[in-house]
Amino acid sequence: MENQKNLFLAIIISMAIIFGFQLLVPQPERTPITEEQTNSESLVDLSIQKSSTTVLAERNEVINETGRVNFDNLKIKGSINLNGGLIDDLILEEFRETLDPTSDLIEFLNPLGSDNAYYLDTGWVSSDSTIELPDSSSIWSADKNSIGINDPVKLTWTSDQNITFEKIISLDEDYLFSVDQRVINNSGLSFDLYPYGLSKRQGIPEMQNFFILHEGPLSITDSVLKEYDYDDLKDDKKIKHPSIGGWIGMTDKYWQTAIIPNQNEPVQQTYSYSFVDNVDNFQTDIVGQKIAVSNNASISHNFMIFAGPKIVKVIDKYMEEYGVQEFDRSVDFGWFYFLTKPIFHTLEFIFGYVGNFGWSIIIFTILMRICFFPLAQQSFKSMAKMKKLAPEMQRLKEQYGDDRAGMQKEMMALYKKEKANPIAGCLPILLQIPVFFALYKVLFVTIEMRHAPFIGWIHDLSAPDPAGILVLFGFVDWNVPGILQILNVGIWPILMGISMYIQFKLNPAPVDKMQAKIFGLLPIVFTFILGGFAAGLVIYWTTNNVLSMAQQYIIQRKIMKS
């Protein structure tokens, strides 16, 4: 009975390691705010509050109602709204909603007045309420109608006080905007200004809502990653952090916005929530240091703005080129980032030679088996000895009957004599668990794996095997209801279950009959569990099982003959 308890405990611990460790990650702490920072932040809130409307129009209808400057660098296209100088129209040209090549492109940013408004803004606020500043109703003029790669547009707005505000907005070949803000003061007045940059969205977007993935506001604050859920902001309304450099934004599973200041600049980061006209408003913003503006003087400030897919090599490029603190944490590689990201880079490196992530996973599995070969070799030798000793162990069980202490003593003596280790077979599994989970994270969170095909019927390695039992392995077109999905096991999970069952037969049979029955059921249980996992993960597990079986079979034949 004690052995059965230990078996169940081992299974529970293994599953907890695979799926549960991120639940132990502590929540970000709230950093205290100084009185000066609080005062300046309250001014920003008043200045950048955008009006919302309960009557929502079609996205394109709203876009066509305003003057705009178009942009297109073949990766993103959209426009800058001259009403307020907002970046509020952005479409991802390389990514579609589904695998269907005729499905819609991803519409990432949307203007105010349309459903799921999501936009980016930069500007100025002042502690002097008599200074007229541009806001969401200000109409900017532009020196051109469109911009290309590193071909900026200059937006201009002049107040009645003869203060001219300029935004020079440029776009690189990927997903980064540079916004140079300039103020030319010919008002006869002297005043102070604070630069700000923000990302704001209305409504809660569709999310995966899976515990190993963060979706929502996030920042790097003094080189520390801070993450908040949308519900966190609903509860707290406002969360503030001072920082030197860093960045702040909002992330979806595959896409993100980020406001990036100069990395040596002291800034105030703020997460905030408001409910206006029955609409949830979520905002992340950065406010820079106070800048004194004298009469007949001009000042300037720069923000960089990221808006697009979280492609690892692009994110890494910006981190290295501009020194953006921890920008690679945009991709949610998780608590074991130090293991997950190298595994991704290994797969990407192999992909550069084979051109397919499915084959990359198989080659990666082979490399892992080579790395763990010496340890696995010793483990399989011990397991082979245990199998060879099985008849003797059964004899001891029958000889000692209910005398468990006597039987255990004789078994330990037998293990010592034959140099067999009954727990050695667990080591390969324990070593696989962190690799398994890290690969799971890679397949789940990286956009490179989204819609990545393998061969045959596997068109998306990040999704479950679609050739399930209930659709007759792909011969029937049926949208299986959610409650039945657990039964719709695909071909690769079935192959995995078969390989796991053969492995079970190669292992020494448990002396306890109940344990033997439970181990016999595990391949079936894991077939259904992994049936809903990413196909790439099941391919890894199946390949690993096949390689393990080959190694184990060779060793057992050698030891059985000795």
Salt bridges, closest charged atoms under 4 A:
ASP45 OD2 - LYS238 NZ 2.09
ASP88 OD1 - ARG68 NH1 2.69
ASP89 OD1 - ARG59 NH2 2.81
GLU107 OE1 - ARG59 NE 3.87
ASP121 OD2 - LYS50 NZ 3.21
ASP121 OD1 - LYS167 NZ 3.39
ASP151 OD1 - LYS144 NZ 2.81
GLU166 OE2 - LYS154 NZ 3.88
GLU173 OE2 - LYS317 NZ 3.20
ASP174 OD1 - LYS75 NZ 2.53
ASP174 OD2 - LYS317 NZ 2.57
ASP229 OD1 - HIS214 ND1 3.80
ASP236 OD2 - ARG30 NH2 2.06
ASP252 OD1 - ARG201 NH1 3.05
GLU265 OE2 - HIS301 NE2 2.92
ASP280 OD2 - LYS234 NZ 3.67
ASP316 OD1 - LYS341 NZ 2.95
ASP316 OD2 - HIS345 NE2 3.61
ASP328 OD2 - LYS341 NZ 2.84
ASP332 OD1 - LYS441 NZ 3.80
GLU348 OE1 - HIS345 ND1 3.62
GLU392 OE2 - ARG395 NH2 2.46
